[in-house]
Each structure stands twice: as structure tokens, then as C-alpha cells.
């Protein structure tokens, strides 16, 4: 049972990690299914040394050295980011049937 605490207007931020754990542990959502979906669309691109893959406008960024998918960006999020030199982006979907893109 919660104790009575004074009300506050303090802003509270929930991290992405906390949100995922809450969905998984409190709401009993099996996130392993979603992990595998994400991994399956990145696996082939990672195998050839790409650092990202673009599928239907979404950009999946990963570190090929650690086989870790870092994030997934929407087209709007991509407009506001500076990637520097992204050596290889593998494109698939509506933008391009398949193949490398020199730029994002």
C-alpha cells in the first residue's frame, strides 16, 4: 500500500529502459518476440558489415562490432540528426528494392 506523500508538480521522466522493463515485467508482455523481429530484419545487413538498414522509411542503427542494434528512427527523427560518415546503409522497402545507399 502506498503511503501518503505530499503532492508535487515535479516533472518525472521514464527512461526507455524502464518502460521496456515495465511492459515486460508488470504487464507480462513477452518482449523477446519483438527483439527477434528487430534482429531478423538487421541480421543480413550486419553480416555484410553495414552499420544501418533502412526499411520502409525506418532506419535501424547498429554496431556491427558488437552485433547490437542501437535504435530505430522514424523519417521525422532522421531529419533532425547528424550522422557524420555512415559507411554503409543497406536499403530495403519502398525507397529502394535493395542495395547500398551512399548517403542517408
Buried (B, 14 or more C-beta within 10 A) or exposed (E): EEEEEEEEEEEEEEEEEEEBEEBBEEEEEEEEEEEEEEBEBBEEBBEEEBBBBBBEEBBBBBEBEEEEBEEBBEEEEBEEEEBEEBEBBBBBBEEEEEEEBEEE
